[in-house]
Amino acid sequence: MEAAVKPRAFARWRLGTLVGVHVLFIAHFVHWKLKGRTLAPLEFNEVMYTIHQGIVTAGFVLMALVMVATLVFGRFFCSWGCHILALQDAAGWIMDKLRIRRQPIRSRTLIWIPLAVMFYLFIWPQILQAWHGVEAAPIHMVEAGGSRWSSFTTDDMWRNLPPPGVAILTFFVCGFLIVYLLGSRGFCFQACPYGALFGIADQLAPGRIVLAKDCSQCGLCTKACTSDIMVHRELAMHGMVTNPRCLKDLDCVAACPENAVRFGFRKPPLFRKGHPMGAYSGRFSTTLQEDLFMAGAFLLIMPVVRGLYDVVPFLLAVALSLCCAFVLMMMGRLLRKGAVQLRGITLKMDGRLRPAGITVGAIGVVLVLFLAHSGIVQYHTIVGRDRFSRIAQGNADPVAIDRAIAHYESALAIGLLRPVDRRMELASLRLLRGEKAVAGALLNGVLDDMPDNAEAMFRLGGLSRDAGDGAGAMRSWRRALDEGRDRSGSASREAFEGSAIALGKEWNDRGDPARAQEAYLIGLMRAPASTTLLIALGSTEARMGRTDDAIAHFEEALRTGGASPVLHNNLGALYLKQRRTADATVQFEQLARLRPGDAHVRYTLGVLHARAGKLGSAHAHLAEAARLAPTDTRIAQAIAQLSPR
């Protein structure tokens, strides 16, 4: 069965869908800004949270739906719904208008990188967990909603997205640089792990670009294909396109003057014999030695640029490593060959460098120096972070602390940037050595560069308190609550929570519970649904005699934080105060399950059941209380009162 088509109309439809995707992005962002809470990011990166934490996200649901659709219609989402491909196609269109030549790179080794990245992201963590019980958790952790298993809405829409500066760099690298160096859709075919998944699913899909009737083999379909597929040859050999790089953008269908190329359904390529599976069959643009060099360069560069200065995220690091590997390969050509061209530009001729070749060579030298310098910075950063992690887990001997400090200070001293998180960790290490003045200077330096850093304000408040400056401490904590920015992926939420708790405690200690209540309420605005804050607020309100408010906040804490002995005990006591005996009994029964060895809880339950006329259960609870505390005279008296005379 063939789908009816209208030639040359597909490009406009595809442009419309891609524009629509970006309009939805904007609407999603605006809704979050207006409401403060919105649908969780519909990003495939959210799949990581499902894999690592077992929390089902909106991004995982989208990925599952797209995979199911791909198994039927083939690899279509990349060209009809992916914003990165839209960026690459737009970059290619601009380059064409500016007459900047671009050409696909056909490598024997780089085509395997998306599969390797997919394996590293999705499969390797599961192998580690199964073999060693160790799981490589993502940098940022999400929290499940009330269902305890899903995260479909969030107040942190940016939890998985890079800051604006990094986003712009990503757009430039994945859009323009990689398209110029590696060809149209170079990121999709050389870097994207999700594209690798879709490519595998495509081989199981019956939806194909097919040959509907005899054609003259004019090759216009191949010329129109921006995925570098020999469309006319595959149609002649197999009656359909089997290459998993085919993104079903239908440009080849629109280009066919004979209406011989259509979208239809055929037996999936995986179940056919002899299909090319995307091989270039002698069309490689690099030698085997150059391919191996680029693969090795990629493997060396990747750990250098990944996370560099806390700026470069994983997939951007993949793209940068690919581009750097290609540039280094071109440097090798300049050194070895007498004539070299790059995208139609002569770099070297008759053994002599041309001006363009000198420019490329200079860029290559600067790149090598930058990578060498970055490698040293990364070495000190990675080793320092590893030692800091061990110290945080309890291995805080003086030698380990000194070595961690040395690595951090080396990285910060020679680095081109001074990442905030590394300075915060260095401040923690200085505090462990008792160097409060040095730690304070580091934290103040962080605030000089980032005045809205809530964590630095919170910790400076603690230093002021330890120095006996209670007023200064309270000013720092209040400033953290009022001026601190919620940085996605940081400890800002913990800083808001800690500042409110510390500020509220100070006000309570000063005999001003109303100001303490205010501090806790502000904290809950900055760290919504914080169980710790809800308990502190409820306890303060209980002391103020605001029993109803206290009960409401304790109940909310119970809903958001789950069972807690403190909550059940406090709620039970407040229900008793309001003479809500049945509700109090429920809370103390829950408390007995959590504290089965608490004689006082058993005694309280025995009394409550006796008042309710449940003498059998009252006897059972009191007997258990007597077993747990045989010398408690109250328990013996209660049992005696229940015994028949």
Buried (B, 14 or more C-beta within 10 A) or exposed (E): EEEEBEBEEBBEEBEEEBEEBEEEEEEBBEBBEEEEEBEBBBBBBBBBBBBBBEBBBBBBBBBEEBBEBBBEBBBBBBBBBBEBBBBBBBBBEEBEEEEBEBBBBBBBBBBBBBBBBBBBBBEEBEEEEEEEEEBEEBEEEBBBBEEEEBBBEBBBBBBBBBEEEBEEBBBEBBBBBBBBBBBBBBBBBBBBBBBBBBBBBBBBBBBBBBBBEEBEEBEBBBEBBBBBBBBBBBBEEBBBBBBBBBBBBBBBBBBBEEEBBBBBBBEBBBEBEEBBEBEBEEEBEBEEEBBEBBBEBBEBBBBBBBBBBBBBBBBBBBBBBBBBBBBBBBBBBBEEEEEBBBEEBBBBEEEEBBEBBEEBBEEBEEBBEBBEBBBBBBBBBBBBBEBBEBBEEEEBEEEBBEBBBBBBBBBBEEBEEBBBBBBBBBBBBBBBBEBBEBBBEBBEBBBEEBEBBBBBBBBBBBBBBEEEBBEBBBBBBBBBBEEBEBBBBBBBBBBBBBBBBBBBBBBBEEEBBEBBBBBBBBBBEBBBBBBBBBBBBBBBBBEBEBBEBBBBBBBBBBEBBEEBBBBBBBBBBBBBBEEBBEBBBBBBBBBBEBBEEBBBBBBBBBBBBBEEEBEEBBBBBBBBBBEBBEEBEBBBEBBEEBEEE
